[in-house]
Amino acid sequence: MKQILLLAAGACLFVAGVARAQESSGPAFNPANAARLEQSKQSLVMALESSSPGLQATAAQTVRELKSLVPDDPFTCMIIPLMRIVKDEDAAVEARILAALALHELNSEKGDFAIKGEAKHSGVSRFKYICAALTAERAKQVQLARQLETPSLPAVAESR
């Protein structure tokens, strides 16, 4: 347990360091940090898979922060651990909410499917409502993307 806490703390420090670098020098991430990012991802997966609700919630929030700092990274290794938390009816609702938010921000089909399922079937009304809102937001994003992809047809001139 100590090792997991230390790894999660290291991941949080990495995020804080990247955020600080972003504030002072511009770009949030550079390839020199790639090894540290991968190490942080591994630590976060371990924290997400822990049995501690607080550690799970902190790790889920850290995933959200990392995604905002490194938006081009898909963070695919986080999807399954986050889905497990989202689908676990026995998990703390706070951890489930943060895991759903993190999954939503990762923008994966698997994650969206899990969130949509919980919007329909969760036994916790607050969590169910949040998942429904995330599902509706994703539907709007998909609809907007489709509209932007489809070129508008020229208006047909009325015949006289």
NUTIZA-344674 format. One record per atom (N, C-alpha, C): x, y, z; atom name. Coordinates in Angstrom, 3 decimals. Layout:
+----------+----------+----------+-------+
:        u :        v :        w : atome :
+----------+----------+----------+-------+
:        X :        Y :        Z :    CA :
...
+----------+----------+----------+-------+
***
This chain:
+----------+----------+----------+-------+
:        u :        v :        w : atome :
+----------+----------+----------+-------+
:    0.826 :   -1.180 :    0.000 :     N :
:    0.000 :    0.000 :    0.000 :    CA :
:    0.880 :    1.258 :    0.000 :     C :
:    1.955 :    1.231 :    0.801 :     N :
:    2.870 :    2.373 :    0.830 :    CA :
:    3.449 :    2.629 :   -0.550 :     C :
:    3.791 :    1.536 :   -1.240 :     N :
:    4.400 :    1.676 :   -2.564 :    CA :
:    3.412 :    2.332 :   -3.532 :     C :
:    2.159 :    1.930 :   -3.483 :     N :
:    1.149 :    2.508 :   -4.368 :    CA :
:    0.978 :    3.989 :   -4.057 :     C :
:    0.932 :    4.327 :   -2.778 :     N :
:    0.787 :    5.728 :   -2.400 :    CA :
:    1.972 :    6.558 :   -2.878 :     C :
:    3.165 :    5.999 :   -2.758 :     N :
:    4.353 :    6.711 :   -3.226 :    CA :
:    4.328 :    6.893 :   -4.744 :     C :
:    3.899 :    5.854 :   -5.456 :     N :
:    3.811 :    5.960 :   -6.909 :    CA :
:    2.778 :    6.996 :   -7.323 :     C :
:    1.629 :    7.003 :   -6.652 :     N :
:    0.590 :    7.990 :   -6.965 :    CA :
:    1.085 :    9.399 :   -6.648 :     C :
:    1.801 :    9.536 :   -5.549 :     N :
:    2.353 :   10.851 :   -5.205 :    CA :
:    3.362 :   11.293 :   -6.264 :     C :
:    4.150 :   10.364 :   -6.760 :     N :
:    5.106 :   10.686 :   -7.821 :    CA :
:    4.393 :   11.137 :   -9.085 :     C :
:    3.287 :   10.481 :   -9.418 :     N :
:    2.514 :   10.880 :  -10.597 :    CA :
:    1.944 :   12.275 :  -10.413 :     C :
:    1.457 :   12.560 :   -9.209 :     N :
:    0.914 :   13.891 :   -8.922 :    CA :
:    2.006 :   14.958 :   -9.023 :     C :
:    3.191 :   14.637 :   -8.531 :     N :
:    4.306 :   15.583 :   -8.631 :    CA :
:    4.694 :   15.816 :  -10.086 :     C :
:    4.649 :   14.764 :  -10.894 :     N :
:    4.944 :   14.920 :  -12.315 :    CA :
:    3.948 :   15.868 :  -12.960 :     C :
:    2.666 :   15.677 :  -12.663 :     N :
:    1.629 :   16.549 :  -13.218 :    CA :
:    1.864 :   17.983 :  -12.770 :     C :
:    2.169 :   18.159 :  -11.500 :     N :
:    2.419 :   19.507 :  -10.985 :    CA :
:    3.628 :   20.139 :  -11.676 :     C :
:    4.660 :   19.348 :  -11.899 :     N :
:    5.850 :   19.860 :  -12.575 :    CA :
:    5.565 :   20.258 :  -14.008 :     C :
:    4.790 :   19.456 :  -14.703 :     N :
:    4.437 :   19.779 :  -16.080 :    CA :
:    3.567 :   21.030 :  -16.106 :     C :
:    2.641 :   21.135 :  -15.174 :     N :
:    1.777 :   22.319 :  -15.113 :    CA :
:    2.600 :   23.573 :  -14.835 :     C :
:    3.544 :   23.462 :  -13.930 :     N :
:    4.408 :   24.592 :  -13.609 :    CA :
:    5.232 :   24.995 :  -14.829 :     C :
:    5.725 :   24.010 :  -15.568 :     N :
:    6.502 :   24.298 :  -16.778 :    CA :
:    5.624 :   24.975 :  -17.822 :     C :
:    4.379 :   24.572 :  -17.886 :     N :
:    3.460 :   25.168 :  -18.846 :    CA :
:    3.230 :   26.642 :  -18.519 :     C :
:    3.072 :   26.943 :  -17.254 :     N :
:    2.835 :   28.326 :  -16.846 :    CA :
:    4.034 :   29.215 :  -17.149 :     C :
:    5.236 :   28.668 :  -16.967 :     N :
:    6.420 :   29.509 :  -17.093 :    CA :
:    7.027 :   29.536 :  -18.490 :     C :
:    6.941 :   28.453 :  -19.236 :     N :
:    7.698 :   28.423 :  -20.484 :    CA :
:    6.889 :   28.104 :  -21.732 :     C :
:    5.609 :   27.914 :  -21.640 :     N :
:    4.821 :   27.674 :  -22.839 :    CA :
:    4.356 :   26.246 :  -22.960 :     C :
:    5.010 :   25.428 :  -23.829 :     N :
:    4.477 :   24.087 :  -24.071 :    CA :
:    4.504 :   23.222 :  -22.820 :     C :
:    3.425 :   22.467 :  -22.623 :     N :
:    3.266 :   21.678 :  -21.417 :    CA :
:    4.087 :   20.403 :  -21.442 :     C :
:    4.355 :   19.885 :  -22.608 :     N :
:    4.992 :   18.582 :  -22.684 :    CA :
:    6.014 :   18.590 :  -23.797 :     C :
:    7.137 :   17.977 :  -23.526 :     N :
:    8.116 :   17.792 :  -24.584 :    CA :
:    8.585 :   16.348 :  -24.552 :     C :
:    9.144 :   15.857 :  -25.638 :     N :
:    9.540 :   14.456 :  -25.715 :    CA :
:   10.515 :   14.014 :  -24.623 :     C :
:   11.247 :   14.936 :  -24.040 :     N :
:   12.179 :   14.569 :  -22.971 :    CA :
:   11.445 :   14.037 :  -21.753 :     C :
:   10.176 :   14.401 :  -21.600 :     N :
:    9.382 :   13.935 :  -20.465 :    CA :
:    8.659 :   12.627 :  -20.745 :     C :
:    8.839 :   12.038 :  -21.914 :     N :
:    8.091 :   10.847 :  -22.311 :    CA :
:    8.297 :    9.684 :  -21.338 :     C :
:    9.516 :    9.447 :  -20.907 :     N :
:    9.782 :    8.338 :  -19.989 :    CA :
:    9.089 :    8.572 :  -18.655 :     C :
:    9.123 :    9.811 :  -18.192 :     N :
:    8.446 :   10.121 :  -16.924 :    CA :
:    6.935 :    9.992 :  -17.065 :     C :
:    6.416 :   10.349 :  -18.226 :     N :
:    4.987 :   10.215 :  -18.463 :    CA :
:    4.578 :    8.748 :  -18.429 :     C :
:    5.342 :    7.898 :  -19.084 :     N :
:    5.029 :    6.462 :  -19.090 :    CA :
:    5.090 :    5.886 :  -17.677 :     C :
:    6.081 :    6.297 :  -16.902 :     N :
:    6.195 :    5.839 :  -15.518 :    CA :
:    4.994 :    6.323 :  -14.705 :     C :
:    4.580 :    7.549 :  -14.941 :     N :
:    3.417 :    8.090 :  -14.242 :    CA :
:    2.152 :    7.340 :  -14.619 :     C :
:    2.024 :    6.981 :  -15.889 :     N :
:    0.858 :    6.203 :  -16.322 :    CA :
:    0.797 :    4.866 :  -15.597 :     C :
:    1.940 :    4.192 :  -15.496 :     N :
:    1.983 :    2.904 :  -14.799 :    CA :
:    1.586 :    3.076 :  -13.337 :     C :
:    2.066 :    4.118 :  -12.709 :     N :
:    1.717 :    4.381 :  -11.312 :    CA :
:    0.229 :    4.665 :  -11.165 :     C :
:   -0.320 :    5.408 :  -12.099 :     N :
:   -1.743 :    5.732 :  -12.039 :    CA :
:   -2.605 :    4.491 :  -12.252 :     C :
:   -2.200 :    3.604 :  -13.140 :     N :
:   -2.953 :    2.359 :  -13.335 :    CA :
:   -2.967 :    1.566 :  -12.033 :     C :
:   -1.829 :    1.488 :  -11.361 :     N :
:   -1.766 :    0.777 :  -10.077 :    CA :
:   -2.690 :    1.430 :   -9.057 :     C :
:   -2.708 :    2.750 :   -9.029 :     N :
:   -3.565 :    3.464 :   -8.079 :    CA :
:   -5.040 :    3.254 :   -8.415 :     C :
:   -5.386 :    3.254 :   -9.698 :     N :
:   -6.774 :    3.019 :  -10.099 :    CA :
:   -7.228 :    1.611 :   -9.738 :     C :
:   -6.294 :    0.670 :   -9.745 :     N :
:   -6.628 :   -0.718 :   -9.437 :    CA :
:   -6.567 :   -1.027 :   -7.942 :     C :
:   -6.227 :   -0.044 :   -7.124 :     N :
:   -6.154 :   -0.270 :   -5.678 :    CA :
:   -7.561 :   -0.391 :   -5.096 :     C :
:   -7.634 :   -0.789 :   -3.864 :     N :
:   -8.933 :   -0.905 :   -3.197 :    CA :
:   -9.274 :    0.340 :   -2.381 :     C :
:   -8.413 :    1.323 :   -2.403 :     N :
:   -8.638 :    2.549 :   -1.644 :    CA :
:   -9.460 :    3.550 :   -2.457 :     C :
:  -10.657 :    3.904 :   -1.991 :     N :
:  -11.488 :    4.862 :   -2.735 :    CA :
:  -10.814 :    6.220 :   -2.912 :     C :
:  -10.111 :    6.680 :   -1.900 :     N :
:   -9.422 :    7.956 :   -1.995 :    CA :
:   -8.319 :    7.930 :   -3.033 :     C :
:   -7.572 :    6.844 :   -3.068 :     N :
:   -6.498 :    6.696 :   -4.044 :    CA :
:   -7.066 :    6.589 :   -5.463 :     C :
:   -8.177 :    5.855 :   -5.601 :     N :
:   -8.831 :    5.749 :   -6.909 :    CA :
:   -9.300 :    7.122 :   -7.389 :     C :
:   -9.926 :    7.875 :   -6.506 :     N :
:  -10.439 :    9.203 :   -6.869 :    CA :
:   -9.296 :   10.141 :   -7.246 :     C :
:   -8.231 :   10.122 :   -6.461 :     N :
:   -7.078 :   10.979 :   -6.749 :    CA :
:   -6.445 :   10.602 :   -8.091 :     C :
:   -6.325 :    9.305 :   -8.340 :     N :
:   -5.733 :    8.851 :   -9.600 :    CA :
:   -6.619 :    9.254 :  -10.784 :     C :
:   -7.926 :    9.125 :  -10.645 :     N :
:   -8.837 :    9.508 :  -11.728 :    CA :
:   -8.718 :   11.008 :  -12.015 :     C :
:   -8.647 :   11.810 :  -10.970 :     N :
:   -8.485 :   13.256 :  -11.172 :    CA :
:   -7.135 :   13.566 :  -11.810 :     C :
:   -6.112 :   12.841 :  -11.445 :     N :
:   -4.784 :   13.044 :  -12.025 :    CA :
:   -4.793 :   12.686 :  -13.505 :     C :
:   -5.532 :   11.636 :  -13.877 :     N :
:   -5.670 :   11.283 :  -15.290 :    CA :
:   -6.301 :   12.454 :  -16.046 :     C :
:   -7.323 :   13.060 :  -15.473 :     N :
:   -7.975 :   14.212 :  -16.104 :    CA :
:   -6.981 :   15.356 :  -16.312 :     C :
:   -6.189 :   15.625 :  -15.290 :     N :
:   -5.213 :   16.711 :  -15.383 :    CA :
:   -4.133 :   16.401 :  -16.412 :     C :
:   -3.672 :   15.151 :  -16.425 :     N :
:   -2.661 :   14.762 :  -17.412 :    CA :
:   -3.205 :   14.886 :  -18.828 :     C :
:   -4.453 :   14.483 :  -19.026 :     N :
:   -5.049 :   14.568 :  -20.357 :    CA :
:   -5.125 :   16.019 :  -20.822 :     C :
:   -5.406 :   16.924 :  -19.907 :     N :
:   -5.458 :   18.337 :  -20.299 :    CA :
:   -4.059 :   18.883 :  -20.607 :     C :
:   -3.043 :   18.325 :  -19.976 :     N :
:   -1.673 :   18.767 :  -20.226 :    CA :
:   -1.059 :   18.126 :  -21.466 :     C :
:   -1.486 :   16.893 :  -21.765 :     N :
:   -0.954 :   16.149 :  -22.909 :    CA :
:   -2.149 :   15.652 :  -23.733 :     C :
:   -2.855 :   16.556 :  -24.404 :     N :
:   -4.099 :   16.178 :  -25.074 :    CA :
:   -3.931 :   15.196 :  -26.241 :     C :
:   -2.744 :   15.113 :  -26.827 :     N :
:   -2.536 :   14.223 :  -27.967 :    CA :
:   -2.329 :   12.769 :  -27.556 :     C :
:   -2.066 :   12.506 :  -26.294 :     N :
:   -1.867 :   11.137 :  -25.818 :    CA :
:   -3.236 :   10.506 :  -25.569 :     C :
:   -3.499 :    9.307 :  -26.100 :     N :
:   -4.814 :    8.693 :  -25.900 :    CA :
:   -5.016 :    8.067 :  -24.510 :     C :
:   -3.938 :    7.831 :  -23.757 :     N :
:   -4.017 :    7.237 :  -22.424 :    CA :
:   -4.836 :    5.946 :  -22.430 :     C :
:   -4.623 :    5.114 :  -23.427 :     N :
:   -5.410 :    3.887 :  -23.574 :    CA :
:   -5.237 :    2.919 :  -22.400 :     C :
:   -4.094 :    2.951 :  -21.740 :     N :
:   -3.878 :    2.038 :  -20.616 :    CA :
:   -4.766 :    2.378 :  -19.414 :     C :
:   -5.360 :    3.549 :  -19.423 :     N :
:   -6.214 :    3.985 :  -18.314 :    CA :
:   -7.671 :    3.569 :  -18.496 :     C :
:   -8.073 :    3.237 :  -19.715 :     N :
:   -9.486 :    3.046 :  -20.010 :    CA :
:  -10.092 :    1.891 :  -19.219 :     C :
:   -9.489 :    0.724 :  -19.254 :     N :
:  -10.058 :   -0.443 :  -18.560 :    CA :
:  -10.099 :   -0.235 :  -17.042 :     C :
:   -9.013 :    0.233 :  -16.398 :     N :
:   -9.113 :    0.474 :  -14.949 :    CA :
:  -10.189 :    1.502 :  -14.594 :     C :
:  -10.333 :    2.547 :  -15.399 :     N :
:  -11.385 :    3.535 :  -15.136 :    CA :
:  -12.765 :    2.917 :  -15.333 :     C :
:  -12.916 :    2.080 :  -16.354 :     N :
:  -14.201 :    1.417 :  -16.583 :    CA :
:  -14.579 :    0.513 :  -15.413 :     C :
:  -13.594 :   -0.156 :  -14.848 :     N :
:  -13.879 :   -1.034 :  -13.700 :    CA :
:  -14.449 :   -0.235 :  -12.534 :     C :
:  -13.897 :    0.930 :  -12.300 :     N :
:  -14.391 :    1.777 :  -11.215 :    CA :
:  -15.799 :    2.261 :  -11.530 :     C :
:  -16.008 :    2.723 :  -12.746 :     N :
:  -17.322 :    3.230 :  -13.153 :    CA :
:  -18.395 :    2.163 :  -12.983 :     C :
:  -18.091 :    0.928 :  -13.331 :     N :
:  -19.085 :   -0.145 :  -13.307 :    CA :
:  -19.237 :   -0.817 :  -11.943 :     C :
:  -18.349 :   -0.515 :  -11.007 :     N :
:  -18.368 :   -1.168 :   -9.696 :    CA :
:  -19.385 :   -0.499 :   -8.772 :     C :
:  -20.517 :   -1.140 :   -8.586 :     N :
:  -21.580 :   -0.596 :   -7.733 :    CA :
:  -21.137 :   -0.447 :   -6.276 :     C :
:  -20.107 :   -1.197 :   -5.872 :     N :
:  -19.623 :   -1.128 :   -4.497 :    CA :
:  -18.558 :   -0.049 :   -4.290 :     C :
:  -18.073 :    0.539 :   -5.373 :     N :
:  -17.042 :    1.574 :   -5.257 :    CA :
:  -17.666 :    2.858 :   -4.715 :     C :
:  -16.842 :    3.696 :   -4.117 :     N :
:  -17.312 :    4.983 :   -3.591 :    CA :
:  -17.841 :    5.826 :   -4.749 :     C :
:  -18.982 :    6.456 :   -4.546 :     N :
:  -19.613 :    7.219 :   -5.620 :    CA :
:  -18.711 :    8.355 :   -6.103 :     C :
:  -17.923 :    8.939 :   -5.222 :     N :
:  -17.010 :   10.013 :   -5.618 :    CA :
:  -15.969 :    9.501 :   -6.599 :     C :
:  -15.419 :    8.319 :   -6.317 :     N :
:  -14.432 :    7.715 :   -7.214 :    CA :
:  -15.082 :    7.360 :   -8.543 :     C :
:  -16.318 :    6.881 :   -8.504 :     N :
:  -17.027 :    6.533 :   -9.733 :    CA :
:  -17.287 :    7.772 :  -10.590 :     C :
:  -17.658 :    8.865 :   -9.951 :     N :
:  -17.909 :   10.110 :  -10.686 :    CA :
:  -16.631 :   10.605 :  -11.352 :     C :
:  -15.543 :   10.652 :  -10.590 :     N :
:  -14.269 :   11.112 :  -11.169 :    CA :
:  -13.785 :   10.174 :  -12.273 :     C :
:  -14.008 :    8.877 :  -12.085 :     N :
:  -13.616 :    7.919 :  -13.125 :    CA :
:  -14.452 :    8.135 :  -14.387 :     C :
:  -15.742 :    8.410 :  -14.237 :     N :
:  -16.601 :    8.675 :  -15.402 :    CA :
:  -16.164 :    9.956 :  -16.112 :     C :
:  -15.842 :   10.979 :  -15.347 :     N :
:  -15.365 :   12.233 :  -15.947 :    CA :
:  -14.058 :   12.008 :  -16.700 :     C :
:  -13.148 :   11.247 :  -16.105 :     N :
:  -11.872 :   10.959 :  -16.763 :    CA :
:  -12.094 :   10.156 :  -18.042 :     C :
:  -12.959 :    9.140 :  -17.974 :     N :
:  -13.265 :    8.352 :  -19.168 :    CA :
:  -13.846 :    9.224 :  -20.270 :     C :
:  -14.740 :   10.104 :  -19.886 :     N :
:  -15.365 :   11.004 :  -20.857 :    CA :
:  -14.303 :   11.863 :  -21.548 :     C :
:  -13.368 :   12.368 :  -20.772 :     N :
:  -12.322 :   13.229 :  -21.327 :    CA :
:  -11.323 :   12.462 :  -22.187 :     C :
:  -11.203 :   11.150 :  -21.968 :     N :
:  -10.318 :   10.341 :  -22.804 :    CA :
:  -10.943 :   10.065 :  -24.169 :     C :
:  -12.247 :   10.254 :  -24.273 :     N :
:  -12.949 :   10.180 :  -25.557 :    CA :
:  -12.729 :    8.843 :  -26.263 :     C :
:  -13.032 :    7.744 :  -25.566 :     N :
:  -12.901 :    6.417 :  -26.168 :    CA :
:  -14.292 :    5.790 :  -26.299 :     C :
:  -14.451 :    4.980 :  -27.333 :     N :
:  -15.738 :    4.320 :  -27.536 :    CA :
:  -16.069 :    3.380 :  -26.379 :     C :
:  -15.068 :    2.641 :  -25.891 :     N :
:  -15.298 :    1.727 :  -24.765 :    CA :
:  -15.752 :    2.497 :  -23.528 :     C :
:  -15.067 :    3.589 :  -23.251 :     N :
:  -15.427 :    4.400 :  -22.092 :    CA :
:  -16.811 :    4.999 :  -22.227 :     C :
:  -17.127 :    5.496 :  -23.426 :     N :
:  -18.453 :    6.063 :  -23.659 :    CA :
:  -19.538 :    5.000 :  -23.485 :     C :
:  -19.255 :    3.773 :  -23.935 :     N :
:  -20.213 :    2.677 :  -23.786 :    CA :
:  -20.474 :    2.379 :  -22.306 :     C :
:  -19.415 :    2.356 :  -21.505 :     N :
:  -19.561 :    2.103 :  -20.074 :    CA :
:  -20.363 :    3.213 :  -19.405 :     C :
:  -20.091 :    4.448 :  -19.768 :     N :
:  -20.812 :    5.583 :  -19.183 :    CA :
:  -22.284 :    5.519 :  -19.574 :     C :
:  -22.548 :    5.213 :  -20.833 :     N :
:  -23.933 :    5.110 :  -21.308 :    CA :
:  -24.683 :    3.999 :  -20.575 :     C :
:  -24.003 :    2.884 :  -20.348 :     N :
:  -24.621 :    1.777 :  -19.609 :    CA :
:  -24.981 :    2.171 :  -18.189 :     C :
:  -24.102 :    2.906 :  -17.529 :     N :
:  -24.381 :    3.348 :  -16.162 :    CA :
:  -25.476 :    4.407 :  -16.135 :     C :
:  -25.598 :    5.187 :  -17.202 :     N :
:  -26.675 :    6.181 :  -17.284 :    CA :
:  -28.031 :    5.487 :  -17.294 :     C :
:  -28.058 :    4.261 :  -17.789 :     N :
:  -29.315 :    3.503 :  -17.849 :    CA :
:  -29.537 :    2.624 :  -16.626 :     C :
:  -28.450 :    2.044 :  -16.085 :     N :
:  -28.622 :    0.961 :  -15.123 :    CA :
:  -28.093 :    1.208 :  -13.711 :     C :
:  -27.424 :    2.312 :  -13.467 :     N :
:  -26.851 :    2.525 :  -12.139 :    CA :
:  -27.945 :    2.633 :  -11.089 :     C :
:  -27.652 :    2.107 :   -9.918 :     N :
:  -28.585 :    2.188 :   -8.807 :    CA :
:  -28.421 :    3.455 :   -7.980 :     C :
:  -27.438 :    4.271 :   -8.301 :     N :
:  -27.170 :    5.511 :   -7.560 :    CA :
:  -27.656 :    6.676 :   -8.422 :     C :
:  -28.704 :    7.346 :   -7.979 :     N :
:  -29.357 :    8.360 :   -8.816 :    CA :
:  -28.418 :    9.509 :   -9.195 :     C :
:  -27.602 :    9.976 :   -8.268 :     N :
:  -26.684 :   11.081 :   -8.569 :    CA :
:  -25.691 :   10.673 :   -9.652 :     C :
:  -25.139 :    9.475 :   -9.526 :     N :
:  -24.185 :    8.968 :  -10.510 :    CA :
:  -24.866 :    8.731 :  -11.853 :     C :
:  -26.065 :    8.192 :  -11.809 :     N :
:  -26.845 :    7.931 :  -13.023 :    CA :
:  -27.094 :    9.235 :  -13.777 :     C :
:  -27.437 :   10.298 :  -13.049 :     N :
:  -27.694 :   11.605 :  -13.654 :    CA :
:  -26.436 :   12.160 :  -14.316 :     C :
:  -25.300 :   12.049 :  -13.640 :     N :
:  -24.033 :   12.549 :  -14.200 :    CA :
:  -23.671 :   11.766 :  -15.461 :     C :
:  -23.843 :   10.455 :  -15.418 :     N :
:  -23.539 :    9.640 :  -16.597 :    CA :
:  -24.475 :    9.986 :  -17.755 :     C :
:  -25.733 :   10.254 :  -17.447 :     N :
:  -26.683 :   10.655 :  -18.496 :    CA :
:  -26.260 :   11.989 :  -19.110 :     C :
:  -25.810 :   12.914 :  -18.288 :     N :
:  -25.355 :   14.215 :  -18.794 :    CA :
:  -24.109 :   14.044 :  -19.671 :     C :
:  -23.184 :   13.193 :  -19.257 :     N :
:  -21.983 :   12.942 :  -20.056 :    CA :
:  -22.341 :   12.278 :  -21.384 :     C :
:  -23.306 :   11.364 :  -21.354 :     N :
:  -23.765 :   10.690 :  -22.564 :    CA :
:  -24.403 :   11.694 :  -23.521 :     C :
:  -25.223 :   12.590 :  -22.995 :     N :
:  -25.864 :   13.614 :  -23.827 :    CA :
:  -24.829 :   14.561 :  -24.425 :     C :
:  -23.832 :   14.920 :  -23.626 :     N :
:  -22.778 :   15.806 :  -24.132 :    CA :
:  -22.009 :   15.138 :  -25.260 :     C :
:  -21.689 :   13.849 :  -25.104 :     N :
:  -20.966 :   13.134 :  -26.162 :    CA :
:  -21.819 :   13.069 :  -27.427 :     C :
:  -23.112 :   12.837 :  -27.289 :     N :
:  -24.001 :   12.787 :  -28.456 :    CA :
:  -23.987 :   14.123 :  -29.197 :     C :
:  -23.987 :   15.217 :  -28.454 :     N :
:  -23.916 :   16.545 :  -29.084 :    CA :
:  -22.584 :   16.725 :  -29.811 :     C :
:  -21.488 :   16.274 :  -29.195 :     N :
:  -20.176 :   16.395 :  -29.823 :    CA :
:  -20.108 :   15.584 :  -31.117 :     C :
:  -20.680 :   14.384 :  -31.100 :     N :
:  -20.681 :   13.530 :  -32.285 :    CA :
:  -21.518 :   14.171 :  -33.387 :     C :
:  -22.678 :   14.700 :  -33.018 :     N :
:  -23.550 :   15.349 :  -33.993 :    CA :
:  -22.851 :   16.564 :  -34.619 :     C :
:  -22.201 :   17.356 :  -33.801 :     N :
:  -21.485 :   18.526 :  -34.309 :    CA :
:  -20.350 :   18.110 :  -35.247 :     C :
:  -19.620 :   17.065 :  -34.873 :     N :
:  -18.526 :   16.579 :  -35.717 :    CA :
:  -19.057 :   16.106 :  -37.063 :     C :
:  -20.196 :   15.436 :  -37.053 :     N :
:  -20.801 :   14.981 :  -38.314 :    CA :
:  -21.213 :   16.166 :  -39.178 :     C :
:  -21.751 :   17.183 :  -38.554 :     N :
:  -22.159 :   18.367 :  -39.308 :    CA :
:  -20.957 :   19.058 :  -39.933 :     C :
:  -19.852 :   19.084 :  -39.215 :     N :
:  -18.645 :   19.723 :  -39.747 :    CA :
:  -18.014 :   18.899 :  -40.867 :     C :
:  -18.173 :   17.578 :  -40.811 :     N :
:  -17.617 :   16.705 :  -41.845 :    CA :
:  -18.424 :   16.773 :  -43.130 :     C :
:  -19.730 :   16.910 :  -43.016 :     N :
:  -20.609 :   16.912 :  -44.170 :    CA :
:  -20.647 :   18.304 :  -44.775 :     C :
:  -20.194 :   18.428 :  -46.023 :     N :
:  -20.256 :   19.766 :  -46.640 :    CA :
:  -21.714 :   20.132 :  -46.894 :     C :
:  -21.995 :   21.375 :  -46.686 :     N :
:  -23.380 :   21.808 :  -46.891 :    CA :
:  -23.682 :   21.842 :  -48.378 :     C :
:  -24.871 :   21.449 :  -48.716 :     N :
:  -25.291 :   21.421 :  -50.107 :    CA :
:  -25.663 :   22.833 :  -50.540 :     C :
:  -25.340 :   23.185 :  -51.774 :     N :
:  -25.708 :   24.526 :  -52.235 :    CA :
:  -27.231 :   24.639 :  -52.310 :     C :
:  -27.692 :   25.804 :  -52.035 :     N :
:  -29.124 :   26.029 :  -52.052 :    CA :
:  -29.633 :   25.873 :  -53.485 :     C :
:  -30.746 :   25.214 :  -53.612 :     N :
:  -31.335 :   24.999 :  -54.930 :    CA :
:  -32.098 :   26.261 :  -55.310 :     C :
:  -31.780 :   26.764 :  -56.476 :     N :
:  -32.441 :   27.976 :  -56.936 :    CA :
:  -33.905 :   27.673 :  -57.256 :     C :
:  -34.742 :   28.543 :  -56.831 :     N :
:  -36.169 :   28.360 :  -57.085 :    CA :
:  -36.430 :   28.601 :  -58.562 :     C :
:  -37.256 :   27.769 :  -59.141 :     N :
:  -37.603 :   27.985 :  -60.543 :    CA :
:  -38.684 :   29.044 :  -60.650 :     C :
:  -38.607 :   29.818 :  -61.688 :     N :
:  -39.568 :   30.921 :  -61.840 :    CA :
:  -40.725 :   30.514 :  -62.641 :     C :
+----------+----------+----------+-------+
***
